[in-house]
Amino acid sequence: MIFFGHGKCFVCGNNVDFQIEKGFSLREVGCPICQGTKRNRDLAKTIIRTYLKNDTLSLAEGLEYLQELAIFEVQASGPIHDYLSKLPKYTCSEYFDHVLPGSVSGSGVRCEDLQRLTFSNDSFDLVITQDVFEHIENPERAFLEIKRVLKPGGYHIFTVPLHEGRKTVRRVKIEDGRKVFLLPPVHHLDGLRENGSLVYTDFGDDIIDNLKSLGLPTEIALHEKFYRGDAIPCITDYSSYKLYQESREKKDLLKYFLYNSVVLRSKGGCN
């Protein structure tokens, strides 16, 4: 393990030493208390900044001020979920391949398809997604669904692996119900799926303009830069795909996917 620094965890509020295994993406530097990664902590900080205008409180310390928010998180585990699930108006979900959206899985977790949410219009003050949209067949439809269920003035605070210095690229498209691969197939680690989750889209710097065109004004709310653009993986040819495959076989994907920590924030209620 290597020492990353000492400071406050903006998820649990503890002052800790942050460490990570050598070579791993610094976006994954974890808190030894709550296990929140750098990405989790930056998202928690953005929530607090957005609603409390405060740069010192952690999510744990700010919960009492978030009691009235209707929150939907597209994840039913992890450190953000562990704290927000204590709130009275919190809803969470996962996507299960063989469970009807809007119903509950055998494990007691609600199933939702972001492309076809079962919630009414104007349901939530805050929607949270973390590294989800790259795995959605039609991300534009899903962003429009987020827009639909957000209350006027509500926020979608989210992360995606951002390919800085590049434009958004579609890796897979659906034609007549079949997957058509435009680029070599890439999977990210997924706690619910042994073989990982297929990447449909590599999002680039134009994500902000693309979301604006959908009526979702979006900004980079927080950006912690560790890597230059040429270090961020671009799996588009044989040589880059071979490196990816080798890392996957070694179970070293967190050493291959070197992304900066970027948190985006979209505002609902705009045409």
N, C-alpha and C positions, 0 to 999 in steps of 0.2 A: 504494500500500500504506500501511496505517496501523500504527503501533506498538501492540502489545497488552500487551507487558511482557517482562521478562527473567526467566529462571528455568530450572529443570531440567526436561528432558523425561523423563517417567516411563515412556517406552517405551525410548528409546536411551540415556538417562543423560547426554546432553550438556547443558551450560549454554548457552542460546541466546537470541536475541531472537525473540520470537513476533510475526508480522505477518500481516495479512490484507487483502484488497482491501476498500476502503470499501463499506459496506452489506451485506457478506456476513454470514451467521449466525455469531455468535461461537462457536458450537458446532463450527465448522469451522476455527478458528484452527490453522494448521499449524506443525510443527517443520521448520525448513529442512534438517535433517540426515536424519531418517528419514521425513519427510512425515506423521508421525502427527498427526491432528487432536486438538482438545481432547477430543472424545468418546473417541478411542482412548487418549489419555493418562490420562483419568479411569478408564477401564476397566482399564488396566494398573495404575494405583495401587490400585484395588480388589482386584485379584488379589493383589498384594503384601501389602496390609493383611490380607486374608483368611487367607493361608497363612503369611506370615512375621511378621505383627504389626509391621510396620515402615513408617514414613512417609518414609523417606529413600532407600531403594533404588529403582532403576528396574527394569523388567522385564529388561533386558539384564543388570544386575548381580545379579539374583536367580535367574537361570536354574539355577545349580548347585544351588539349594535346592529346585527343583521337579522334579528328575530322576525321582522315583518316582511322580509324579502321572500317572494316565491321563486325558488331556485330549482332548476333542472340540470342535473349533471349526467352526462352520457358515460357513466362508469359507476360500477357498484362496489368498488374496492379501492384501496390506496389511501394515502394520508389525507388528501383533500376530502375525500368521501368520509373518512373516519370522523373528521371534525364537523363538516357541514351536515351530516346525517343527524346530528343532535338538534338541529333547528326544526321548528314545527311545520314549516312550509317547504320542506326539501323533498324532492322527488329524484330518483335515480333509475337508470336502466342499463341494460346491455342488449346487444343484438345476438339472438340465437337462431341458428339456421332453420330449426324445425319447430319453432314456437310462434304462435300467432301474435303479431304486434298488438300491444295493449293488454295482453294477458300475462300471467305470471308463470315462470318456469318451475320445474320440479324443485329447484333450490330456493324458490321463494323470491326470485328477482324478476322485476318487470322487463318485458321484451319490448323494444321500440326499434323501428326502422327509420333512420333519420330522413330517408327520402319520402316517407309516408307516415308522419307522426300522427298519433291518435288523439292528441290534445286539441282543445278548442283554440280559436284565435285569441291572441292577447292573454295568454295564460301565465307568463313568467316575467319576472323582473330581470332575471339573470339566467343565461344558459352557459354551461361550461363544457367544453370538449377539449380533450388532450390527445393529440396525435391520432385523430380518428378520420378526418376528411380525406386523407390520402388513400384510405381503404374503401371508399364509397364509389360504387359504379357511376353514379351521376351526381357529382358534388354540387353542381349548380342547383339542382332540384333540392338537395339537402339544405343548402344555404337559404334558399327561398322558404323552406319549411321552418327553419330557425327564425327567419324574419316574420313569418306568419304567427308563430306562437309567442313571440316577444311582445310585451306590453309597449305602448308608445314610450319612448325614452329608455327602454330596457337595453341591456347589453349582452352580447355574445362575447365572452372572453375565452380565448382558445389558443392552442398551439398546433402547428404542423411542422414537420421537418422542412425547413426552408432552404431551397437551393439558391443561395444568394449569388447575384451576378448573372443569373440565367432567367429565362422566361419559363412559365408553366408549360409542362409537357404531359400529354396524355400517354400513358404506357399501355393501357388496355381500353378497348371500347366494346360495347355490346351490339351485336347485329343479329337480329332474328333470334334473340335469346341466347346467343352463343358468345363466348369471349373471343375477341380477335386481338392478338398480341401485336402491338405496334413496335414494342421494344422487348428485350428479354425479360422474362418473368422474375420479379423480385418480391421477396416476402420479408416482413418485419416480425420480430418476436411478438407473440400473442399468448397471454396466460390462459386463454380459453381454447386455443387451437394449437395442437401439437406441431403441425407443420408451418405454423406462422400465418400471418394475414397478408393476402396479396395486395400489392401496391398498384392502384389504378392511375394515380396522378402524382407527378413530381411538381410541387408548387414552387414558383419562382417569385422574383421581385414584383411581377405584375399582379400579384394576388390582390393588392389594394385597389388598383384600377378595375380589376375584374369584379370585385365585390361592389365597388361603387356603381358599376353599370347595372347591378342587380338591385340597386336601391338600398345598399347596406354600406353607409360611410364607415370606413375602416382605417385604423391607424396602428402603427407599431407602438404599443404601450410600454414595452420594455425590451431592451436588446443588449445582451451580454455577448461580446464577441471574443471568441477564442481562436478561430480558424480563418484563414484567408479563403476566398472563394474557390481557389483551385484545389484546396484540401477537402472540400465538401464533395461527397461521392456523386458521380454522374455516370450511371450504369447504362451506357448507350451502345457500346461496341463489345467485340469479343474479349479484348484484353481486360476491360473494366469488369465485365461480367465474370471472367475467370477469377479475378481477385475476390469478387463478392462470393463466388461459389466456394473458394478455398476458405474464406473466413467463416462461411456458414458451416462447412464441414468440421471446422475446428471449434465451433460454437463460440466464435470470437466476433460476432456481429457488432457488439457494442464497442469494439475497437475499430471497426470498419466505418460505421455510420457516424462520422464526425460532423455534427451540426452545432451551430451556435444556438444559444438560448434566446428565442424570440417569442414574445407574447403579443398577440394581436387582439384588438378590441373593436368590435362592430357595434354600431348603435341602431336600434330598431326604431320604428315609427316614422321612417323616411320613405318618400316615394321615389 
